[in-house]
Amino acid sequence: MGLKNYTEEVVLEVLNEIKGMHPNCCFCEKCTQDILAIALSRLKGKYAVTLEGEIFARVEQTDRQVRADALLAVMEGIEKVSKNPRH
């Protein structure tokens, strides 16, 4: 198992869940990457390199506060990218 940031998985899941609610935002690959970068820079990474660490990281992924923080960060990313898409 290599180094993995589980916060990135949560942010990607949240983005995929809510992007249909934002028809005025572009979700091309470049804009999606910009949204993810903005969101991830606002959140603390949760890294794991062992099976035990992976289990703890996955349990934390389901925490409501972790998902709420990810949602706020993704929404901020969508807002910024919608105003200034770089594609």
ZIUR-V103706 format. One record per residue. N is the residue number from 1. PHI is phi as a letter, one per 30 degrees, with the letter a starting at -180 (* if undefined). Layout:
BEGIN
[[N PHI] [N PHI]]
END
This chain:
BEGIN
[[1 *] [2 c] [3 d] [4 b] [5 c] [6 d] [7 d] [8 d] [9 d] [10 d] [11 d] [12 d] [13 d] [14 d] [15 e] [16 d] [17 d] [18 c] [19 d] [20 d] [21 d] [22 b] [23 d] [24 d] [25 c] [26 d] [27 b] [28 d] [29 e] [30 d] [31 d] [32 d] [33 d] [34 d] [35 d] [36 d] [37 d] [38 d] [39 d] [40 d] [41 d] [42 c] [43 c] [44 d] [45 d] [46 b] [47 c] [48 b] [49 b] [50 b] [51 d] [52 d] [53 d] [54 d] [55 d] [56 d] [57 d] [58 d] [59 d] [60 d] [61 e] [62 d] [63 d] [64 d] [65 d] [66 d] [67 d] [68 d] [69 d] [70 d] [71 d] [72 d] [73 d] [74 d] [75 d] [76 d] [77 d] [78 d] [79 d] [80 d] [81 d] [82 d] [83 d] [84 b] [85 d] [86 c] [87 d]]
END
